[in-house]
Amino acid sequence: MKRIIVSGRSGSGKTVALRALEDQGFYCVDNIPVKLIPALLDQIGDEHAGLAIGIDARNVAHTVEEFDSLISQIEQSQYSLDVVFIDANDATLLKRFSETRRRHPLTAEGLSLAEAIEKEKQRLEPVSRYAQLVIDTTSKSPHELCEVIVGRVLGDQSPHLSLLFKSFGFKNGPPGDADFVFDSRCLPNPYWDETLRAYSGRDNPVIDFLESQPLTQEFCWQLKIFLQTWIPRFEQDNRNYLTVAIGCTGGQHRSVYVAEKLAKNFLPRYPNTQIRHRELESKNGD
């Protein structure tokens, strides 16, 4: 049975994530005192698909050392416990609170909304430090977050590492939830060929163009060797999730091609390999 802690700043989507897991058969508990988590782990049996425990700034306001002790205690027990941290940038959180007119839980301490958002980040630092999976919802809808949670956390319930290859465009900024970020802007750019501009890195004309470039093949080969060397080290460190982001200028051609090629290489070894193309999905309205 999967056991996870779901945490994140207010407005980032923690409640949405817990509801998505509850819909998948998880037993979900929100805002439980940290010191009660070990007892909860003992009480919840295998009749559920999993256990998801919500933790926010109210749980850890004065329990930084307590959370460190909790993780150490669980690591020495019979249980494994993943930590999933959900976040968004400050501007997005400010906008979400303004649009929904919700009250931030820390404004009760006499803080402005911007001060409360920053204070919450500081309080949750001991939780985010242990996160195996960080999900950035800055550009995600609630529906997209549910898809990511179900896909990354549940996968096929196998013991394999969940590996995500994500393409993006640097013009829109790198993703905040990546473990590795690689820059493919040094490769020949199909955009400058007007016959290729409308295609993406998943389409044969662009694939043929990039595969004819020795520099592209060298780039992909070196990335493959790097990841083949270091991904097993993360597995040995009990990491269950790893996100590899590949960027180019617009996120349509080079980064998409490289992400697809790498995912195809690693899928036989890691059945939980997934691919997401941030700019293509945004362009299509997905």
Sequence and secondary structure as in RCSB ss.txt:
>XXXX:A:sequence
MKRIIVSGRSGSGKTVALRALEDQGFYCVDNIPVKLIPALLDQIGDEHAGLAIGIDARNVAHTVEEFDSLISQIE
QSQYSLDVVFIDANDATLLKRFSETRRRHPLTAEGLSLAEAIEKEKQRLEPVSRYAQLVIDTTSKSPHELCEVIV
GRVLGDQSPHLSLLFKSFGFKNGPPGDADFVFDSRCLPNPYWDETLRAYSGRDNPVIDFLESQPLTQEFCWQLKI
FLQTWIPRFEQDNRNYLTVAIGCTGGQHRSVYVAEKLAKNFLPRYPNTQIRHRELESKNGD
>XXXX:A:secstr
 EEEEEEE TTSSHHHHHHHHHHTTEEEEES  GGGHHHHHHH  TTSSEEEEEE TTTSTT HHHHHHHHHHHH
TSS   EEEEEE  HHHHHHHHHHHT   GGGGGT  HHHHHHHHHHHTHHHHTT SEEEE TT  HHHHHHHHI
IIIITTS SS EEEEEEEEGGG   TT SEEEE TTS  GGGSTTTTTS TTSHHHHHHHHT HHHHHHHHHHHH
HHHHHHHHHHHTT  EEEEEEEESSSSSHHHHHHHHHHHHHTTT TTEEEEEHHHHHHHT 
